[in-house]
Every structure is written in C-alpha cells, then in structure tokens.
Amino acid sequence: MYSLIKQIVCCPGTSGSEGATAELLSDIMKDRSDEIYRDRLGNLICRKKGRSENARRVLLCAHMDEIGFIATYIENSGLIRIAPIGGINFTASSYSEVIFENGVAGVLVPDSGVAAGSFAADVFGVDIGASSAAEASRRVKIGDRCAMRQTVRRLGGGRICGRPLDDRVGCAILAEIAEKLAGTETEDDIYYVFSVQEEVGLRGAGPAAFGIRPDVALVYDVTGTGDTAGAKPMEVKLGGGAAIKLRDSSVICNPGLADELAKIGKEKGIKTQFEILRAGGTDTAAIQASASGCIAGAISIPCRFIHSGVETVDLADVKACVDLTVAYLTK
Amino acid sequence: MENINENSRPSGIELLRTLCGIFGPCGNEERVRDKIADILKDSGIASEKDRIGNLFVKIPGGGEGYDPENPVKIMISAHMDEVGFMVRDIDADGYIRFICVGGIDPCVLCGKRVVFMGAEGEVKGVIASKAIHHKTAEERTTAVKIENMYVDIGAEDYEDASRWLAVGDYGRFDSEFVRFGINDAFIKAPAIDDRLGCAVIIETLKRLASEGKKLPFDLIAGFTVREEIGKSGAGMAARRFLPDYSVVLESTAVADLPDVKPNSRVAAAGGGGVISLLDRSTIYDADLVSAALELGEKKGIPVQIKKYLSGGNDAGSIHKSAYGTACLAISAPSRYIHSAANVICAEDYFSIRELVYAILTEHSFKK
C-alpha cells in the first residue's frame, strides 16, 4: 500500500491541471475496472459493472487535485509572483521548495520585512534563481503552475508524512478497493470517480455525479484530528480507524448509511470512529445535491497538518478505510 | 489588423451606445432584452426567452465536419443586467433610502446622478449625504456608509415622493455615453459591464448571418440575467442547452492605475480582450485558453492574459452545471467597473469582436 501511495502522491496535479495524475491512475485502474473515461471537466471515471442491468449504482470518490500556485507576473528581478490555487496557508507554505510542472524548481518566499501575521499571496514570490525577468520567463511562463514538492516518507509506527496526502491517499484507497474487488462479481455497479477541482470549491464531483446518477455515494478524503498539541476538541485521532463522517461544514451525511458502516465495522472487527469536522468541506456535498440527489456519506482518513508539507496519516487507518468499504460492497 | 471591416466600426460603437443607455439593473433586464430581440429581428434573426428572462438565439450547425446525430454544442453568452439600486425606504421629508443591487463600492456614490424606474416612469435624483460641516471628526475621515446616504428626487415630503416611487423600485446610474481622450480613443458609459459583451454577440450573429456561414456545431447565443447578484441566469441556460463548450464575454476591472503595484494590475486598457486562466469562481479550460491566445497571435488581434486572480463571472455557474462544460472567458479590460463611469478603450471592443469571430470560425471544437 505504501508504494502505491508513494507513486500517486509524487505526481503533480494542481486543481484544473490534473492530467498527469489522471493518466497515472488510469493506468493503475485499467485492469481493475471494465470501462474508463474522462468527462468534460476532466474527472476520471472507472466503472466496474454490477451483476445485473438494473444494479444499484454506487459512486466512490476521491479527488486528484492538490493545492498549489499559478504564476501571474514576473518582476524585473526575475521573481515570479503567484496566486494561490485552493486554500493556501501561507504560514505553512513559506520558505518551501516548490516545483513547476515542467520541472523547474524554486523557493516560495515572502517579501523581506513582512511579518507572518501579514502573509498573503501579494507578498509572496517564487525565486527560481533567475536574475532577470528575461531569464525567468525563459523557464516559467505566466499561467504555469507549481506546488510544494510532492513527497512522502515513513515515520515510525506505521505513519507516513509528506504531501499531497490530501487526497492522493484517498485515490490510493480507491485503487486498492478496486484491486480487491477486481476478481469478484459485485451486486452493485461501482463507479470509481477520481474528481478534479475539489480544492477550489468542490467543482468537479457534482458534474461527475450528474452523469452517473448514483444511488449511493461514498467520498474518501482526509479529515482533521483532535490529537495534536493545541488542537481544537475533535473526536477523530490518528490510528483511531476509518473515520465515518457524520457532517462537515459542507454536508450532513446520510445517518442510515453512517450507522450501517459502523455496524459492519463492529461485526468485521474493523476499527472505525465517527467524524464531525467543524471547518472544511468535501465532495460529499456536491455529489449529494447533484441532479436529484443521492444517499451520500464519507469515509475519511484522519490526517494531521492538512495543507502543509508534512501531512501525516496512519497506514492502519488507510487499511481500515479499504477493508470497511470492501466489507460494505460484498456483504 | 486583418478581418476588421472598417465600415462596421461606427455601427459597432453606436450599438454599444444604444445598449449602455438602457435601464437594466439585475432582475429588471426586460428593456435590454426587448431591445436586443428587436435589433436581432431587424436582421432576420429570431430569438426566444426563457422563464427567468434569459434571451437565446439558436443557430443550427451544418456543412463539413458537422455531426447532426451528435452535434457539438457551443454557448456564447453575456449578461444583460447591470449593478444598480433599490428603494429601501422613503422618509418623512421625501428622501429615498436605498440599497445596492450587486457589488458597488460606497465611495463611488456620493454626488452621483441616478435614475429610478417608478410606476409612472423615470424619476431622476442625486445621491447625497450629510454636508461636511455636519460631520464628526471621525466621519470626515471614513467612507460614508450606504445607510447614511439618500437619493434626493426633489420631493417635498413623503406624500410627494410616494407619488413617484415605492419601496422596491429599481434604479441605475444616470450617466452619459461619452468619447474622450486623444482621437476619442476611450469611452465612458454606465453598464459597459456587460452590454459590451451583448454588443459583441449581436454583431457576431449578424456577421455570421450575412456571410451565410454554416458552423460545424450548434451555436447557442445567450443574453443572460442576474449575473451581478450571483450568476443565476447563466447556470439555467447551461442546464437547458447542455453545451460542450462555453464562451463567456465579460468585463473585468483592470486596475492599470497609479497606486496599484505592477503585480496587482489585472490587465491594461487597450491591450485587447483579457483571457482568464482562473478567477475566484472558475478554472478555465486550458485548451481553449491556448487556442484563444494562439489565434490572437496568428491573426494579429491584441489579446492579453489576466495577471491577477480576482473576480468571477457567469462561467462560475456554467462550468459546473449538469455534466460540466469547458469554459473560456474573454473580458473587456474596463476601468472603474461598477461605477457611473465605466471606461474602456474603444479599440478593445473591436479586438474582442474579432477574436470571438476567429474562435467560432477557426477553432476546431471536438465533441
């Protein structure tokens, strides 16, 4: 599982530019699904056919995109000004190595003299080591995208750390579920949706669901935890198991589905915990309300330090998410 | 610049003048819509209206490359509405208290002429607030709040004012269309956002009709409502027609002005249509963005990239409606947007018009 996660994490793909990640996942999924296509917005959709023509349609979704930056202006000095793509925490991103899609490396730095309390996109730039605008624009064009370096490493105790675990870990979970179900016949028509543009406002998943019209949907995304120093009170903790979402600031999940998942976890000895996320939204909201609506829930991956370069998850939780879903779909 | 029909220039500016002069705050687009329908009808182009008030022209494709079984569908749209005002209250002395419809900076309001549409017709007035010698020391250094402004319509008292206006009546800036600058290069008018987009679409439809050109896709031209309060009309249009691609014509605040840092200047007036890579509501389709920039370069039509991430437009609701739609936005670089004096460089109007025509007639849209 770690090597699969590593492979998926290390692929660039800021919101709206998920092509490389989609290609990689498409390759991984080709033997694990019956039909693969990308829709107009770029969502990668992999279908595993169910037993009958009128099978229940189950949509499993994880988003491919990561937060990052887009080059908007090149200063005479060669410094590249940027705009954020998605919810950037500039304190967490400052003085970091960033990589453009074409491989050009740089460092994201604030203008000197700017206090951390005043950090905002306007006072940040990427230094790619160029000494003039002309030199910089030979290597980076306006509109080119970059992100903090994609990387992952093992910590102790089965935990891993890097970025963007949000939400490539979810993508890896979908791929692993697909692997486990590939040889078996399932009752349901299963649609693995690797969505685009989640980080900029849940924009991709709704249209994907509109095309699929699922009966039931489950979303796999990271969620915050309450177990770090100074954390706001929250039940979810690393190593506590698959986090069955009850609500976040974008959605109230179907309670019947959440209870059913918890019950299956108990029966099968798979560790679960209930999740209420007070600040943050997920594709669950967009899918639930798409077209005429569906029964929607989410199985979240507990994650510390979300949207930083050191997002941390526990592989045991990741495995619990996979096992719980496989148990649900094969019961 | 090739492809520009010099003879059509005065009529293009006249069309813009006509459209900018029509009363049409958000939710009150009927006068704009009726005028556009009339103009199109005069050229033999039929249009239809939907329930929310959007106006559509449908042009079926044909000829080489057209697949009648499964046609590519393209929507080009611009919004008819403008920012404006609404009567909130009429006080005992006959002064009109108001709210803004759409995003207006209170700083651009005091001393401006406005016109409201009452049951009996137009009512003119001026926006005012307490005189400086009545202001406290703090009030002298801070912006006047909308709730402390009023419109003076010259009424004697509540009874008098109530004969002309009622709570809920709409208003707009009362401002003329003026050419100014060297060689009259600039235009000042109200509602250039987004009557300019409407004018470009009208001219494009007339040109396609007069040339008898068949496009290899079904074209839907949409004149939409209610963009300024949250983009609702365009999303409905997209769900109605399910376009594969959508081209949104807009205005964007350019900020090529003193006191704005170079990296915060969105674009420059006179630099041609502004192509957005992304803004607060949409990430635009990368292929369409490249196609627009390449066509501009190839045909010598000025075009520029939006250099700062700000704003949003109808693409925000169009691109994620139904199955999703690949979007391109071409904006007119406008100074002082959402004020009585929108300012554009006239040449940008023609650049956008030519770019739109080039995209529709030369870009190859794949299903």
Chai-1 contact restraints between the chains, C-beta under 6 A:
chainA,res_idxA,chainB,res_idxB,connection_type,confidence,min_distance_angstrom,max_distance_angstrom,comment,restraint_id
A,G16,B,I283,contact,1.0,0.0,6.0,A-B,restraint_1
A,D39,B,G324,contact,1.0,0.0,6.0,A-B,restraint_2
A,R40,B,G324,contact,1.0,0.0,6.0,A-B,restraint_3
A,R40,B,A326,contact,1.0,0.0,6.0,A-B,restraint_4
A,L41,B,G324,contact,1.0,0.0,6.0,A-B,restraint_5
A,T72,B,K307,contact,1.0,0.0,6.0,A-B,restraint_6
A,T72,B,Y308,contact,1.0,0.0,6.0,A-B,restraint_7
A,Y73,B,N263,contact,1.0,0.0,6.0,A-B,restraint_8
A,Y73,B,K307,contact,1.0,0.0,6.0,A-B,restraint_9
A,R81,B,N263,contact,1.0,0.0,6.0,A-B,restraint_10
A,A83,B,L309,contact,1.0,0.0,6.0,A-B,restraint_11
A,I142,B,I305,contact,1.0,0.0,6.0,A-B,restraint_12
A,G143,B,L277,contact,1.0,0.0,6.0,A-B,restraint_13
A,R203,B,K320,contact,1.0,0.0,6.0,A-B,restraint_14
A,G206,B,K320,contact,1.0,0.0,6.0,A-B,restraint_15
A,P207,B,K320,contact,1.0,0.0,6.0,A-B,restraint_16
A,P207,B,Y323,contact,1.0,0.0,6.0,A-B,restraint_17
A,P207,B,G324,contact,1.0,0.0,6.0,A-B,restraint_18
A,F210,B,A322,contact,1.0,0.0,6.0,A-B,restraint_19
A,F210,B,Y323,contact,1.0,0.0,6.0,A-B,restraint_20
A,G211,B,Y323,contact,1.0,0.0,6.0,A-B,restraint_21
